[in-house]
Amino acid sequence: MNTKRILVVDDEPDICEILSRFLKEHGYEVKTAYNGKSAIEITKEFSPHYILLDIIMPEMSGLETLREIREIDSHVTVLMITALHDLSVARDAIKIGATDYITKPIDLKYLADFLYEHSHRQ
């Protein structure tokens, strides 16, 4: 089986580190980005199968980043990450191409199940 590639995008380095470590332990190849512009460049070079994308980031929001990523790759599975209790923004993300969303603090079991389920659809 080919190793699945995941891009983790969050402006909080601790979140990136925790998710990166967890995903690597589960056999994924992981790259991280701390902002939307880096995420777009890494998407072009890395061609991830999955992107975990924070909604609230400085300079370029997760929604803006998602729009640009969809122009690069219309098939990548994108899971939005939000700390917001108002989930209307997460729903907006789904309308423009996210597969689903997850709230902070991140439930790692849910994340593992989500990735397992989606890896068997491809």
C-alpha positions in Angstrom: 0.0 0.0 0.0 1.3 3.5 -0.9 1.8 5.8 2.0 -0.9 8.5 2.2 0.3 12.1 2.3 -1.3 14.6 4.7 -0.8 18.3 4.9 -1.6 19.9 8.3 -2.2 23.6 8.2 -2.6 25.6 11.5 -1.1 28.8 12.7 -0.5 27.2 16.1 2.8 25.2 16.0 1.7 23.0 18.9 -1.3 21.9 17.0 0.8 21.1 14.0 3.3 19.2 16.1 0.7 17.1 18.0 -1.2 16.2 14.7 2.0 15.5 12.8 3.3 13.1 15.5 0.0 11.3 15.7 -0.4 10.9 12.0 3.2 9.7 11.5 2.6 7.1 14.2 -0.3 5.9 12.1 1.8 5.6 9.0 1.1 8.8 7.1 3.7 11.0 5.4 3.1 14.4 6.9 4.0 18.0 6.0 3.0 21.1 8.0 2.3 24.7 7.1 1.6 27.6 9.5 -0.3 29.8 7.0 -2.4 29.7 3.8 0.3 30.8 1.4 2.7 28.0 2.6 -0.2 25.5 2.4 -0.8 26.4 -1.2 2.9 26.0 -2.2 3.2 22.7 -0.3 0.0 21.5 -2.0 1.5 22.1 -5.4 4.7 20.3 -4.6 3.5 17.6 -2.2 0.2 16.6 -3.7 -1.4 15.5 -0.4 -4.2 13.0 -0.3 -5.6 14.8 2.7 -5.4 18.4 4.1 -6.3 19.3 7.7 -7.0 23.0 7.4 -7.5 25.5 10.2 -10.3 28.0 9.5 -9.0 31.0 11.5 -5.5 32.0 10.5 -3.9 35.4 10.1 -3.3 37.0 6.7 -5.2 34.3 4.7 -8.2 32.5 6.2 -8.8 28.8 5.9 -11.7 29.6 3.6 -9.5 31.6 1.2 -6.9 28.9 1.3 -9.5 26.3 0.6 -10.7 28.1 -2.5 -7.1 28.3 -3.9 -6.4 24.7 -3.0 -9.5 23.6 -4.9 -8.2 25.3 -8.0 -5.0 23.3 -7.7 -6.6 20.0 -6.7 -10.3 19.5 -6.9 -10.1 15.9 -5.5 -8.0 16.2 -2.3 -10.0 15.4 0.9 -10.0 18.5 3.1 -11.0 18.4 6.8 -11.5 21.8 8.3 -10.4 22.5 11.8 -12.3 25.1 13.9 -12.3 26.4 17.5 -15.4 28.3 16.7 -18.7 27.5 18.4 -20.5 29.1 15.5 -20.3 26.4 13.0 -21.8 28.4 10.1 -18.3 29.1 8.9 -17.5 25.4 8.9 -20.7 24.8 6.9 -19.6 27.5 4.5 -16.3 25.6 4.0 -18.2 22.5 3.1 -20.2 24.4 0.5 -16.9 25.5 -1.2 -15.3 22.1 -1.1 -14.3 20.8 2.3 -15.3 17.2 3.0 -16.1 17.8 6.7 -14.9 19.7 9.8 -13.7 18.9 13.2 -13.6 21.1 16.3 -10.8 21.9 18.7 -9.8 20.3 20.9 -9.3 17.6 18.2 -10.7 14.2 19.0 -7.8 12.0 17.7 -10.0 8.9 17.5 -12.5 10.7 15.3 -9.6 11.9 13.1 -8.2 8.4 12.8 -11.6 7.0 12.0 -12.3 9.7 9.4 -9.0 9.1 7.6 -9.5 5.3 7.7 -13.0 5.6 6.3 -11.9 8.0 3.5 -8.8 6.0 2.6 -11.0 3.0 1.8 -13.2 5.1 -0.5 -10.3 6.0 -2.8 
